[in-house]
């Protein structure tokens, strides 16, 4: 990703009532070296285990083929040859929508069987031009594809028919919620909250579809949102520089960074405060969280203890704790800021902290740089954040 553009992708899902496994599958992958993000939503026929297996197969194949830029027609043939036709309903056992977007806004999309992809520019829907791929052996299976260049702020929304067919049979929705009503609802959400995140938009759509079904989903419900926008940046500084001569460099980074800032470590905070002539105030009202209390400094969003807190951050990220369930302690505060950011920069001081050389200290506190590497790996692989690390 660049400092000017970021691809924010997220999704929300709900299984059909009384089904423990969702028959829809969403897979996403960020190819960091190419500045690309891929996302696939596949809807298996029916629900439960069988639908999930077939949807997983379809999504994994589509993601693999798309990541290697294989010719669309050839890999579409491979998927269709793999997926059987339902003998009763005469339709594919799995549908899919693929989104392939790069940091320059170049989009490729491919659709088979799902409700049509929607492009929102602000609160207005932009009509997408599509071409049809017809396959020699599968003439009845229509695959649509298209290419275009997005503008900063554009959103892409795709969903399974569990959303567009929710509420079907009710007096107010005899044919279900329909794609038109779904898009109208999205437009109103964006008008009300122009900066709504992909995570929140996807969950709000899922919740509305579930409400249409009276709280008991009649089908698997899935929604994927991709937002091409100016990135929200976060800087995390932890550890003193290897030599004191670089203290000014650390403080200057805190002063000039164009985003939110966190300092992890008392020594690190003291260095920044000394160079910038800014006092540090400990927040004693939060001294009962089971962790060292946070502190405040002008121009810095959060100051916490160092390695211990970062180790807890890694645990929370690995557990996949949602924002509304994060603990009310400094580690939870850091994860909240991470999940509300797109590009997360780390500046890691490499001076050895004698406090962490005690042989009785837990292994995960060995060196902060190793904890940071684990956090970076989780952010990139599990949350699709862009990251950078600089050691000083």
KESE-375995 format. One record per residue (C-alpha): residue number from 1; x negated, y, z; residue in three letters. Coordinates in steps of 0.25 Angstrom, whole numbers. Each point is the difference from the previous one (the first is absolute). Last residue first. Layout:
REM KESE-375995
+-----+-------+-------+-------+-----+
!   k !     u !     v !     w !   r !
+-----+-------+-------+-------+-----+
! NUM !     X !     Y !     Z ! ALA !
...
+-----+-------+-------+-------+-----+
REM end
This chain:
REM KESE-375995
+-----+-------+-------+-------+-----+
!   k !     u !     v !     w !   r !
+-----+-------+-------+-------+-----+
! 392 !   -69 !     9 !    61 ! UNK !
! 391 !     9 !   -11 !    -6 ! UNK !
! 390 !    10 !     4 !   -10 ! UNK !
! 389 !    13 !    -9 !    -2 ! UNK !
! 388 !    11 !     2 !   -10 ! UNK !
! 387 !    14 !    -5 !    -1 ! UNK !
! 386 !    12 !    -2 !    -9 ! UNK !
! 385 !    12 !    -6 !     7 ! UNK !
! 384 !     6 !   -12 !    -5 ! UNK !
! 383 !     6 !    -4 !    13 ! UNK !
! 382 !    -5 !   -15 !     2 ! UNK !
! 381 !   -12 !     0 !    -9 ! UNK !
! 380 !    -5 !    14 !     1 ! UNK !
! 379 !     4 !     4 !    14 ! UNK !
! 378 !    -4 !   -14 !     5 ! UNK !
! 377 !   -14 !     1 !    -6 ! UNK !
! 376 !    -2 !    14 !     5 ! UNK !
! 375 !     4 !    -4 !    14 ! UNK !
! 374 !   -10 !   -12 !    -1 ! UNK !
! 373 !   -11 !     9 !    -5 ! UNK !
! 372 !     3 !    10 !    11 ! UNK !
! 371 !    -2 !   -11 !    11 ! UNK !
! 370 !   -13 !    -4 !    -6 ! UNK !
! 369 !    -5 !    14 !     0 ! UNK !
! 368 !     4 !     1 !    15 ! UNK !
! 367 !   -10 !   -10 !     4 ! UNK !
! 366 !     2 !   -11 !    10 ! UNK !
! 365 !    14 !     4 !     5 ! UNK !
! 364 !     6 !   -12 !    -7 ! UNK !
! 363 !    -9 !    -9 !     8 ! UNK !
! 362 !     5 !     4 !    14 ! UNK !
! 361 !   -10 !     7 !     9 ! UNK !
! 360 !    -6 !    -9 !    10 ! UNK !
! 359 !   -14 !     0 !    -8 ! UNK !
! 358 !     0 !    16 !     3 ! UNK !
! 357 !    -4 !     6 !   -13 ! UNK !
! 356 !    13 !     8 !    -2 ! UNK !
! 355 !    -3 !    11 !    10 ! UNK !
! 354 !   -14 !     2 !    -6 ! UNK !
! 353 !     7 !     6 !   -12 ! UNK !
! 352 !    -9 !    -2 !   -12 ! UNK !
! 351 !    -1 !    12 !   -10 ! UNK !
! 350 !     7 !    -4 !   -13 ! UNK !
! 349 !    10 !    11 !    -1 ! UNK !
! 348 !    12 !    -4 !    -8 ! UNK !
! 347 !     8 !    10 !    -9 ! UNK !
! 346 !    12 !    -7 !    -5 ! UNK !
! 345 !    10 !     5 !   -11 ! UNK !
! 344 !    14 !    -5 !    -1 ! UNK !
! 343 !     8 !     3 !   -13 ! UNK !
! 342 !    15 !    -2 !     1 ! UNK !
! 341 !     4 !     4 !    14 ! UNK !
! 340 !    13 !    -2 !     8 ! UNK !
! 339 !    -4 !   -14 !     3 ! UNK !
! 338 !   -14 !     5 !     5 ! UNK !
! 337 !     7 !    11 !     9 ! UNK !
! 336 !     8 !   -11 !     6 ! UNK !
! 335 !   -12 !    -9 !     2 ! UNK !
! 334 !    -7 !    11 !     7 ! UNK !
! 333 !    11 !     3 !    10 ! UNK !
! 332 !     2 !   -15 !     3 ! UNK !
! 331 !   -14 !    -1 !     4 ! UNK !
! 330 !     1 !    13 !     9 ! UNK !
! 329 !    12 !    -6 !     7 ! UNK !
! 328 !    15 !    -1 !    -2 ! UNK !
! 327 !     0 !   -13 !    -6 ! UNK !
! 326 !     4 !    -2 !   -15 ! UNK !
! 325 !    14 !    -6 !    -2 ! UNK !
! 324 !     6 !    11 !    -8 ! UNK !
! 323 !   -12 !     1 !    -9 ! UNK !
! 322 !     0 !   -15 !    -3 ! UNK !
! 321 !   -10 !   -10 !     5 ! UNK !
! 320 !    -7 !    -7 !   -11 ! UNK !
! 319 !    -8 !    -9 !    10 ! UNK !
! 318 !   -13 !     3 !    -7 ! UNK !
! 317 !     3 !    15 !     1 ! UNK !
! 316 !     3 !    -1 !    15 ! UNK !
! 315 !   -13 !    -8 !     3 ! UNK !
! 314 !    -9 !     9 !    -8 ! UNK !
! 313 !     6 !    12 !     8 ! UNK !
! 312 !    -3 !    -7 !    13 ! UNK !
! 311 !   -15 !    -2 !    -5 ! UNK !
! 310 !     0 !    15 !    -3 ! UNK !
! 309 !     5 !     4 !    14 ! UNK !
! 308 !   -11 !    -9 !     6 ! UNK !
! 307 !   -11 !     6 !    -9 ! UNK !
! 306 !     3 !    15 !     2 ! UNK !
! 305 !     9 !     7 !    10 ! UNK !
! 304 !    10 !     9 !    -6 ! UNK !
! 303 !     1 !    14 !    -7 ! UNK !
! 302 !    12 !     3 !    -8 ! UNK !
! 301 !     5 !    11 !   -10 ! UNK !
! 300 !   -13 !     8 !     0 ! UNK !
! 299 !     0 !    15 !    -4 ! UNK !
! 298 !    -1 !     5 !    15 ! UNK !
! 297 !    -3 !   -11 !     9 ! UNK !
! 296 !     9 !   -11 !     7 ! UNK !
! 295 !    -3 !   -12 !     8 ! UNK !
! 294 !     6 !   -14 !     1 ! UNK !
! 293 !     0 !    -8 !    13 ! UNK !
! 292 !    -8 !   -13 !     2 ! UNK !
! 291 !     8 !   -12 !    -2 ! UNK !
! 290 !    11 !    -7 !     9 ! UNK !
! 289 !    10 !    11 !    -4 ! UNK !
! 288 !     0 !     6 !    14 ! UNK !
! 287 !    -9 !    12 !    -3 ! UNK !
! 286 !    10 !     7 !   -10 ! UNK !
! 285 !     3 !    12 !     8 ! UNK !
! 284 !   -15 !     2 !     2 ! UNK !
! 283 !    -2 !     5 !   -14 ! UNK !
! 282 !   -15 !     3 !     0 ! UNK !
! 281 !    -3 !    14 !    -5 ! UNK !
! 280 !   -13 !     2 !    -9 ! UNK !
! 279 !    -5 !    14 !    -2 ! UNK !
! 278 !    -4 !     6 !   -13 ! UNK !
! 277 !   -14 !     6 !    -3 ! UNK !
! 276 !    -1 !    -6 !   -14 ! UNK !
! 275 !   -13 !    -7 !     3 ! UNK !
! 274 !     3 !    -4 !    14 ! UNK !
! 273 !    14 !    -5 !    -3 ! UNK !
! 272 !    -5 !    -8 !   -11 ! UNK !
! 271 !   -11 !    -6 !     8 ! UNK !
! 270 !    10 !    -3 !    12 ! UNK !
! 269 !    10 !    -6 !    -9 ! UNK !
! 268 !   -10 !   -10 !    -5 ! UNK !
! 267 !    -5 !    -3 !    14 ! UNK !
! 266 !    14 !    -3 !     5 ! UNK !
! 265 !     3 !    -9 !   -11 ! UNK !
! 264 !    11 !    -1 !   -11 ! UNK !
! 263 !     2 !    14 !    -7 ! UNK !
! 262 !    12 !     1 !    -9 ! UNK !
! 261 !     3 !    10 !   -11 ! UNK !
! 260 !    12 !     3 !    -9 ! UNK !
! 259 !    -3 !     6 !   -13 ! UNK !
! 258 !    -8 !    10 !    -8 ! UNK !
! 257 !   -14 !    -3 !     7 ! UNK !
! 256 !    -8 !    13 !     2 ! UNK !
! 255 !    -2 !     0 !    15 ! UNK !
! 254 !    -1 !   -14 !     3 ! UNK !
! 253 !   -10 !    -2 !   -11 ! UNK !
! 252 !    -8 !    12 !     5 ! UNK !
! 251 !     0 !    -7 !    14 ! UNK !
! 250 !    -6 !   -13 !    -5 ! UNK !
! 249 !   -10 !     8 !    -9 ! UNK !
! 248 !    -4 !     9 !    12 ! UNK !
! 247 !    -3 !   -13 !     8 ! UNK !
! 246 !   -10 !    -5 !   -11 ! UNK !
! 245 !   -12 !     5 !     7 ! UNK !
! 244 !     4 !    -8 !    13 ! UNK !
! 243 !    -5 !   -13 !    -8 ! UNK !
! 242 !     8 !   -12 !    -2 ! UNK !
! 241 !    13 !     8 !     0 ! UNK !
! 240 !    10 !    -2 !    12 ! UNK !
! 239 !    11 !   -10 !    -1 ! UNK !
! 238 !    14 !     1 !    -6 ! UNK !
! 237 !     6 !    10 !   -10 ! UNK !
! 236 !    13 !    -3 !    -6 ! UNK !
! 235 !     5 !     8 !   -12 ! UNK !
! 234 !    14 !    -1 !    -5 ! UNK !
! 233 !     5 !     4 !   -14 ! UNK !
! 232 !    15 !     1 !    -5 ! UNK !
! 231 !    -2 !    -2 !   -15 ! UNK !
! 230 !     7 !     9 !   -11 ! UNK !
! 229 !    11 !    -9 !    -6 ! UNK !
! 228 !     3 !   -12 !    -8 ! UNK !
! 227 !    11 !    -7 !     8 ! UNK !
! 226 !     3 !   -15 !    -2 ! UNK !
! 225 !    13 !    -6 !     6 ! UNK !
! 224 !     4 !   -15 !     1 ! UNK !
! 223 !    13 !    -5 !     5 ! UNK !
! 222 !     5 !   -13 !     4 ! UNK !
! 221 !    13 !    -6 !     5 ! UNK !
! 220 !     3 !   -15 !    -1 ! UNK !
! 219 !    15 !    -3 !    -2 ! UNK !
! 218 !    13 !     1 !     8 ! UNK !
! 217 !    -8 !     8 !    11 ! UNK !
! 216 !     8 !     1 !    13 ! UNK !
! 215 !     1 !    14 !     5 ! UNK !
! 214 !    13 !     3 !    -6 ! UNK !
! 213 !    -5 !    -3 !   -14 ! UNK !
! 212 !    -1 !    15 !    -3 ! UNK !
! 211 !    -7 !     2 !    13 ! UNK !
! 210 !   -11 !   -10 !    -5 ! UNK !
! 209 !    -1 !     8 !   -13 ! UNK !
! 208 !    -1 !    13 !     8 ! UNK !
! 207 !   -11 !    -6 !     9 ! UNK !
! 206 !    -8 !    -5 !   -12 ! UNK !
! 205 !     1 !    14 !    -7 ! UNK !
! 204 !    -5 !     6 !    13 ! UNK !
! 203 !   -11 !   -10 !     1 ! UNK !
! 202 !    -5 !     3 !   -14 ! UNK !
! 201 !     0 !    15 !     3 ! UNK !
! 200 !    -7 !    -1 !    13 ! UNK !
! 199 !   -11 !    -8 !    -5 ! UNK !
! 198 !    -2 !     9 !   -13 ! UNK !
! 197 !    -1 !    12 !     9 ! UNK !
! 196 !    11 !    11 !     0 ! UNK !
! 195 !    -7 !    13 !    -4 ! UNK !
! 194 !    12 !     6 !    -7 ! UNK !
! 193 !     9 !    -3 !    12 ! UNK !
! 192 !    15 !     4 !    -3 ! UNK !
! 191 !    -2 !     1 !   -15 ! UNK !
! 190 !    -8 !   -13 !     0 ! UNK !
! 189 !    11 !    -7 !     8 ! UNK !
! 188 !    11 !     6 !   -10 ! UNK !
! 187 !    -8 !    -5 !   -12 ! UNK !
! 186 !    -1 !   -14 !     6 ! UNK !
! 185 !    15 !    -1 !     2 ! UNK !
! 184 !     3 !     4 !   -14 ! UNK !
! 183 !   -10 !   -11 !    -4 ! UNK !
! 182 !     7 !   -10 !     8 ! UNK !
! 181 !    14 !     5 !    -6 ! UNK !
! 180 !    -5 !    -2 !   -14 ! UNK !
! 179 !    -6 !   -13 !     3 ! UNK !
! 178 !    13 !    -6 !     5 ! UNK !
! 177 !     5 !     0 !    14 ! UNK !
! 176 !     8 !   -13 !    -3 ! UNK !
! 175 !    10 !    -2 !   -11 ! UNK !
! 174 !    12 !     2 !     9 ! UNK !
! 173 !    -7 !    10 !     8 ! UNK !
! 172 !    11 !     9 !     7 ! UNK !
! 171 !    10 !   -11 !     1 ! UNK !
! 170 !   -11 !   -10 !     4 ! UNK !
! 169 !    -3 !   -11 !    -9 ! UNK !
! 168 !   -15 !     3 !    -1 ! UNK !
! 167 !    -6 !     7 !    12 ! UNK !
! 166 !   -14 !    -3 !    -5 ! UNK !
! 165 !    -2 !    -2 !   -15 ! UNK !
! 164 !   -10 !    11 !    -2 ! UNK !
! 163 !    -8 !    -4 !    12 ! UNK !
! 162 !     0 !   -15 !     0 ! UNK !
! 161 !    -2 !     2 !   -15 ! UNK !
! 160 !   -15 !     2 !     3 ! UNK !
! 159 !    -6 !    14 !     1 ! UNK !
! 158 !   -10 !     9 !    -8 ! UNK !
! 157 !    -3 !    14 !     4 ! UNK !
! 156 !   -11 !     9 !    -7 ! UNK !
! 155 !    -3 !    14 !     6 ! UNK !
! 154 !    -6 !    12 !    -7 ! UNK !
! 153 !    -7 !    10 !     9 ! UNK !
! 152 !   -12 !     2 !    -9 ! UNK !
! 151 !     4 !    -3 !   -15 ! UNK !
! 150 !     1 !   -13 !    -6 ! UNK !
! 149 !    -6 !    -5 !   -13 ! UNK !
! 148 !     8 !   -10 !    -8 ! UNK !
! 147 !     1 !   -14 !    -4 ! UNK !
! 146 !    11 !   -10 !    -2 ! UNK !
! 145 !     5 !   -14 !     0 ! UNK !
! 144 !    12 !    -8 !    -1 ! UNK !
! 143 !     1 !   -15 !     1 ! UNK !
! 142 !    13 !    -7 !    -6 ! UNK !
! 141 !     1 !   -15 !     2 ! UNK !
! 140 !    10 !    -5 !   -11 ! UNK !
! 139 !   -11 !    -1 !   -10 ! UNK !
! 138 !    -8 !   -10 !     9 ! UNK !
! 137 !    -9 !    -8 !   -10 ! UNK !
! 136 !    -5 !    11 !    -9 ! UNK !
! 135 !     1 !    11 !    11 ! UNK !
! 134 !     6 !    13 !    -2 ! UNK !
! 133 !    -6 !    13 !     7 ! UNK !
! 132 !    10 !    11 !     0 ! UNK !
! 131 !    -5 !    15 !     1 ! UNK !
! 130 !     4 !    10 !    11 ! UNK !
! 129 !     1 !    15 !     1 ! UNK !
! 128 !     2 !     4 !    14 ! UNK !
! 127 !    11 !    11 !     3 ! UNK !
! 126 !    -5 !    10 !    11 ! UNK !
! 125 !     9 !     0 !    13 ! UNK !
! 124 !     0 !    13 !     7 ! UNK !
! 123 !    -3 !     2 !    15 ! UNK !
! 122 !   -14 !     4 !    -2 ! UNK !
! 121 !    -4 !    -8 !   -13 ! UNK !
! 120 !     6 !   -14 !     3 ! UNK !
! 119 !    -2 !   -12 !    -9 ! UNK !
! 118 !     9 !   -12 !     2 ! UNK !
! 117 !    -3 !   -14 !    -4 ! UNK !
! 116 !    12 !    -8 !    -6 ! UNK !
! 115 !     6 !   -10 !     9 ! UNK !
! 114 !    -7 !   -13 !    -1 ! UNK !
! 113 !     0 !   -10 !   -12 ! UNK !
! 112 !   -14 !     2 !    -6 ! UNK !
! 111 !    -7 !    13 !     1 ! UNK !
! 110 !   -14 !     5 !    -3 ! UNK !
! 109 !    -6 !    13 !     4 ! UNK !
! 108 !   -13 !     7 !    -5 ! UNK !
! 107 !    -3 !    13 !     7 ! UNK !
! 106 !   -12 !    10 !    -3 ! UNK !
! 105 !     1 !    10 !    12 ! UNK !
! 104 !   -15 !     3 !     0 ! UNK !
! 103 !    -2 !    -8 !    13 ! UNK !
! 102 !     5 !   -13 !    -7 ! UNK !
! 101 !    14 !    -6 !     0 ! UNK !
! 100 !     4 !   -15 !    -4 ! UNK !
!  99 !    15 !    -3 !     4 ! UNK !
!  98 !     6 !   -14 !    -2 ! UNK !
!  97 !    14 !    -3 !     1 ! UNK !
!  96 !     4 !   -15 !     1 ! UNK !
!  95 !    11 !   -10 !    -2 ! UNK !
!  94 !     0 !   -15 !     5 ! UNK !
!  93 !     8 !   -13 !    -3 ! UNK !
!  92 !     2 !     6 !   -14 ! UNK !
!  91 !    15 !    -1 !    -5 ! UNK !
!  90 !     9 !   -10 !    -6 ! UNK !
!  89 !     9 !     0 !    12 ! UNK !
!  88 !     2 !   -15 !     2 ! UNK !
!  87 !   -13 !    -6 !    -6 ! UNK !
!  86 !    -8 !    11 !     7 ! UNK !
!  85 !   -12 !     3 !   -10 ! UNK !
!  84 !   -14 !    -4 !     4 ! UNK !
!  83 !   -11 !     9 !     4 ! UNK !
!  82 !   -14 !    -5 !    -5 ! UNK !
!  81 !     2 !     3 !   -15 ! UNK !
!  80 !     6 !    13 !     4 ! UNK !
!  79 !   -12 !     4 !     8 ! UNK !
!  78 !   -10 !    -4 !   -11 ! UNK !
!  77 !     8 !     7 !   -11 ! UNK !
!  76 !     0 !    13 !     8 ! UNK !
!  75 !   -15 !    -2 !     1 ! UNK !
!  74 !    -2 !     0 !   -15 ! UNK !
!  73 !    10 !    11 !    -3 ! UNK !
!  72 !    -6 !     9 !    11 ! UNK !
!  71 !   -15 !    -1 !    -5 ! UNK !
!  70 !    -9 !    -3 !    12 ! UNK !
!  69 !    -4 !    13 !     8 ! UNK !
!  68 !    -7 !    -9 !    10 ! UNK !
!  67 !     9 !     6 !    11 ! UNK !
!  66 !    12 !    -2 !    -8 ! UNK !
!  65 !    -2 !   -15 !    -1 ! UNK !
!  64 !    -3 !    -2 !    14 ! UNK !
!  63 !    12 !     8 !     5 ! UNK !
!  62 !    10 !    -6 !   -10 ! UNK !
!  61 !    -5 !   -14 !     4 ! UNK !
!  60 !     1 !     3 !    15 ! UNK !
!  59 !    14 !     6 !    -1 ! UNK !
!  58 !     6 !   -11 !    -9 ! UNK !
!  57 !    -6 !   -11 !    10 ! UNK !
!  56 !     5 !     8 !    12 ! UNK !
!  55 !    14 !     1 !    -6 ! UNK !
!  54 !     1 !   -15 !    -3 ! UNK !
!  53 !    -4 !    -3 !    14 ! UNK !
!  52 !     9 !    10 !     6 ! UNK !
!  51 !    12 !    -5 !    -8 ! UNK !
!  50 !    -2 !   -14 !     4 ! UNK !
!  49 !    -2 !     4 !    15 ! UNK !
!  48 !    12 !     8 !     2 ! UNK !
!  47 !     9 !     8 !   -10 ! UNK !
!  46 !     6 !    -1 !   -14 ! UNK !
!  45 !    -9 !     2 !   -12 ! UNK !
!  44 !   -14 !     6 !     5 ! UNK !
!  43 !    -1 !    15 !    -1 ! UNK !
!  42 !   -14 !     5 !    -3 ! UNK !
!  41 !    -5 !    14 !     3 ! UNK !
!  40 !   -15 !     2 !    -4 ! UNK !
!  39 !    -9 !    12 !     3 ! UNK !
!  38 !   -14 !     4 !    -6 ! UNK !
!  37 !    -8 !    11 !     4 ! UNK !
!  36 !   -12 !     5 !    -8 ! UNK !
!  35 !   -12 !     9 !     3 ! UNK !
!  34 !    -9 !    -9 !    -8 ! UNK !
!  33 !   -10 !    -3 !    11 ! UNK !
!  32 !    11 !    -1 !    11 ! UNK !
!  31 !     9 !   -10 !    -7 ! UNK !
!  30 !    12 !     2 !    10 ! UNK !
!  29 !     9 !   -12 !     1 ! UNK !
!  28 !    15 !    -2 !     2 ! UNK !
!  27 !     9 !   -12 !     2 ! UNK !
!  26 !    15 !     0 !     2 ! UNK !
!  25 !     8 !   -13 !     1 ! UNK !
!  24 !    15 !    -1 !     0 ! UNK !
!  23 !     6 !   -14 !     5 ! UNK !
!  22 !    -2 !     5 !    14 ! UNK !
!  21 !    -2 !   -11 !    10 ! UNK !
!  20 !     8 !    -2 !    13 ! UNK !
!  19 !    14 !     0 !    -7 ! UNK !
!  18 !    12 !     2 !     8 ! UNK !
!  17 !     4 !    13 !    -7 ! UNK !
!  16 !    -9 !     2 !   -12 ! UNK !
!  15 !   -14 !     5 !     4 ! UNK !
!  14 !    -4 !    15 !     1 ! UNK !
!  13 !   -11 !     7 !    -7 ! UNK !
!  12 !    -7 !    14 !     0 ! UNK !
!  11 !   -11 !     5 !    -9 ! UNK !
!  10 !   -12 !     8 !     0 ! UNK !
!   9 !    -9 !     7 !   -11 ! UNK !
!   8 !    -7 !    14 !     2 ! UNK !
!   7 !    -9 !     3 !   -12 ! UNK !
!   6 !    -9 !    11 !     2 ! UNK !
!   5 !    -4 !    12 !    -8 ! UNK !
!   4 !    -9 !    13 !     2 ! UNK !
!   3 !   -11 !    -6 !     9 ! UNK !
!   2 !    -1 !   -12 !    -9 ! UNK !
!   1 !     4 !   -14 !     2 ! UNK !
+-----+-------+-------+-------+-----+
REM end
